[in-house]
Amino acid sequence: MQHLKPSVSLIRANSYAKDSLKEYLTTLLEPLGGMAAFVKPGQRVLLKPNLLTGSRPQKECTTRAELVYAVAQMVIAAGGKPFLGDSPAFGSAKGVAIANGYQPIIQELNLPIVEFHGQRYQTVSENFNHLLLSKEAIEADVVINLPKVKSHSQLTLTLGVKNLFGCVPGKMKAWWHMEAGKDANRFGEMLVETAKAINPDLTILDGIIGHEGNGPSGGEPRNLGILAAATNVFALDRAMVEILNVPPHQVPTVAASQRLGVCPELAEIDFPNLHPDLLQIKDWRLPDELMPIDFAMPRVIKSTFKHLYIRFIKEPMSAYGRQ
């Protein structure tokens, strides 16, 4: 199947209203075979939204509950069993979801929320020999990645690949910020390795309203009017940087995916609906300045993570592997 061009479906979408979203998503997924191409009856389907924080619910920092609801309904219609999972930067996935208006959809659809905690690790990467991911994410039958379009003060933009960092258990996230954060290239490569390991079956990007400026949470909402979907998350991110007029080399995840040979060039991508040229935005606001990824942790926290690293990674992991 390698000879087939990856497809990125791009459409205009200007509303989060239930009926509109249902129509948008049907149109968006049609060229990819519809939801039934991804979800078979009885399968457990991880929906991985961006649940960054509960502190700024009006600032469009997280994937909209309405979109998650519409996708979950399609999964249920295809016979799948959806559940939500994430490892937010602050707080619990459930707490952040509720702060961002997810409570009604959680109740109506009886959606379980899984916290990607660190009790169950799984080493999955060759180049990063202790890249540990949540077992719940690895073991889901189907993974649907639901990122938000955002500027990011450390990574320029956060799109589909970066959203999968949420499958790294919380404490390990801080470790990676320190371990790879001194080098944006290495951090980008770690995020690409994470995306390759999770290998989402489908990515649906929430670009109806994005978050520009000093993201991931300190910026402002921006109407974009775009929904995007792809089976190849690297192709989707490549299309989006084109739409936002940001050079690929400025976005560590896209640059790393190009270096590692997993990112198709624009000419190698099939656009069955709209082409990026028709959606271009000339004045998308990037962060005022880029911050170091290791965010200068206080010494006491660094020593704590060093201890965690020795305890959980360097020592044999057999106790964790059996859980």
C-alpha positions, -999 to 999 in steps of 0.1 A, spaced: 0 0 0 31 23 2 26 35 -33 -7 51 -25 -6 88 -19 -16 99 16 -49 118 15 -56 149 36 -92 159 35 -97 197 41 -130 215 42 -145 248 53 -164 246 86 -177 276 105 -199 263 132 -199 239 162 -237 234 161 -245 197 163 -263 194 130 -237 214 111 -208 193 127 -225 161 117 -227 172 81 -191 186 81 -177 154 95 -196 132 70 -182 153 41 -147 154 57 -145 116 61 -162 106 29 -130 105 8 -114 84 35 -142 58 35 -163 73 63 -161 63 100 -169 27 91 -135 24 73 -118 29 107 -142 14 133 -156 -21 134 -184 -33 157 -171 -40 193 -138 -22 189 -126 0 218 -119 35 203 -96 60 220 -106 96 214 -76 117 222 -86 154 224 -63 182 234 -72 186 271 -44 211 280 -59 230 309 -92 238 326 -81 273 335 -91 292 303 -122 276 289 -132 306 268 -98 308 251 -101 278 227 -70 260 242 -87 226 241 -105 205 215 -141 215 215 -166 192 233 -190 196 204 -165 180 180 -157 152 204 -194 145 208 -200 144 171 -170 121 165 -181 98 194 -216 96 180 -201 85 146 -180 59 164 -210 45 183 -230 44 150 -202 23 135 -205 -1 164 -174 11 183 -170 17 220 -155 52 224 -135 64 255 -116 96 262 -80 96 273 -53 122 280 -26 133 303 -31 170 308 -3 194 317 -23 204 348 -49 185 367 -68 153 357 -82 145 323 -117 143 338 -113 177 356 -100 195 326 -127 179 304 -155 190 328 -140 226 330 -142 227 292 -178 218 290 -175 180 284 -198 170 313 -231 168 292 -215 147 265 -198 124 290 -231 118 307 -253 115 275 -229 91 258 -217 74 290 -181 81 278 -154 67 301 -124 89 307 -91 72 312 -63 90 330 -30 82 313 -11 78 346 23 64 349 16 31 366 18 11 333 46 19 311 56 4 278 89 10 261 84 14 224 111 33 205 144 23 190 160 58 190 147 68 223 152 36 243 130 47 272 101 64 254 73 52 276 37 55 266 4 49 283 -6 13 279 -43 23 275 -33 43 244 -12 15 230 -38 -12 236 -69 6 222 -82 -11 191 -85 22 173 -70 56 180 -87 88 168 -64 118 174 -84 151 179 -59 180 180 -66 217 181 -48 242 158 -26 263 181 5 285 182 30 272 208 56 292 226 81 264 226 72 245 194 59 273 172 27 254 163 10 224 179 -10 202 156 -16 165 152 18 151 161 22 172 192 -12 162 205 0 126 208 24 137 235 -7 134 257 -2 96 255 30 100 276 21 97 313 23 130 332 55 127 351 73 113 321 62 144 302 82 166 325 111 143 323 111 146 285 110 184 287 142 182 306 159 153 288 152 164 252 142 200 258 177 214 256 176 206 219 144 215 199 155 191 171 157 162 195 125 171 212 108 172 178 122 138 170 109 124 203 74 137 194 77 121 159 87 88 175 58 90 199 34 97 170 49 67 150 45 45 181 9 55 188 2 54 150 -33 70 151 -57 54 127 -74 87 121 -66 124 129 -94 149 128 -81 184 135 -103 211 151 -95 243 132 -129 258 133 -116 282 159 -79 280 166 -56 296 192 -30 320 180 -2 341 196 14 330 228 -1 295 229 -6 268 240 -28 287 264 -17 323 267 -29 334 233 -63 343 218 -90 325 198 -89 329 161 -116 320 136 -101 297 110 -131 279 96 -112 247 88 -116 210 95 -89 185 84 -87 147 85 -61 122 75 -49 87 83 -13 100 80 -8 125 108 25 138 93 8 146 60 -19 165 79 5 186 98 25 194 66 -8 206 50 -16 227 80 17 246 81 11 254 44 -23 268 53 -10 289 81 20 301 60 46 289 85 78 275 70 81 237 79 116 242 93 102 266 120 80 239 135 102 213 152 77 184 148 73 190 110 111 196 105 118 163 125 93 143 105 110 156 73 144 147 86 133 112 97 117 106 63 81 102 74 67 134 61 55 135 25 61 166 5 30 186 -5 32 173 -41 30 137 -27 -3 144 -8 -37 139 -24 -63 166 -15 -97 151 -24 -116 182 -11 -99 216 -8 -63 223 -16 -42 242 11 -38 270 -15 -75 277 -12 -74 280 26 -43 301 31 -42 325 60 -16 353 57 -17 368 91 -17 339 116 0 351 148 29 330 161 43 335 196 61 368 204 92 348 213 101 311 216 108 298 251 133 270 258 115 236 260 131 225 292 115 256 308 143 261 334 130 238 361 140 247 396 168 226 409 147 207 435 123 196 408 151 185 386 165 163 414 131 148 419 129 138 382 164 124 382 152 102 411 121 92 391 142 85 361 165 61 380 135 44 397 112 40 368 134 38 337 169 27 345 160 0 370 144 -32 355 108 -25 345 96 -61 349 73 -51 378 55 -27 355 55 -48 324 32 -74 339 4 -50 350 
